[in-house]
Amino acid sequence: MIMQSIASPIVHLHPAWRYLLPVQSKSQLFMFGAIVAAGLAILAAIGAHMDPAPPLALTVACVVVSASIPLYALLPGRMDINAVFGATDMFDLLHEHIVATGYVQTGAGDSVRCYGSGSPRWQRWPESRVSLCIRDSSTIRVEGAKLVLKEIRRWLESVQSEATAAVQRSA
C-alpha cells in the first residue's frame, strides 16, 4: 500500500532573508551563542599549543558556520504526500511513524494532527513542530522543520523500496 504513495518536493515556507539569519526564537539564539562560545573556547585551548597559531578570523568563521548548521535544518517547510489507496490510511501510518520518532501529539481534529518534540523542555525548540493535514481524499500535507520532512521522505522511500523488493521476491 505505501509503495503507491508519492511525496512532493519540499517547499520552503520562509522568506529568503532567513538564510542570512536563521534564528527563529530566543532559545535558538541562546543555544547558538552557547555553541559558539564553547567552540571558541575549545579552539583557543588547542590553538595555544599550535605553532604557528591559526588565523583568528578563520577560526571564528569556522565555529560560527558550524554552529549555524542546526538552525538551517529547523527552517520551516511543507510537503504533500499523494496516496493512491486513500489519505486516511496513510494519515494513520504517518501518525504512527511520527510518534515512534519521539514526537508527542499536541493537538488533533478530524483531519489535522499536530506534534511537538517529546524531549525535555530545555532540549526542544518550538520550531520543531510538525503538523499533518488531510487536504482531500488522496493528499496529506505535512508541515514542519525541513529536517523532519526529509526524515519522513527517507522513511517513505525505504518503506517503498522494501515493499517493491517483497513484491519482486514473491513474483
Secondary structure, DSSP 8 states (H G I E B T S, - for coil): -GGGEEE---EE-S-GGGGT----SHHHHHHHHHHHHHHHHHHHHHHTTSSS---HHHHHHHHHHHHHHHHHHTSEEEEEEEETT-HHHHHHHHHHHHHHTTEEEEEE-SSEEEEEE-S-GGG--GGG-EEEEE-SSSEEEEEEEHHHHHHHHHHHHHHHHHHHHHHHHH-
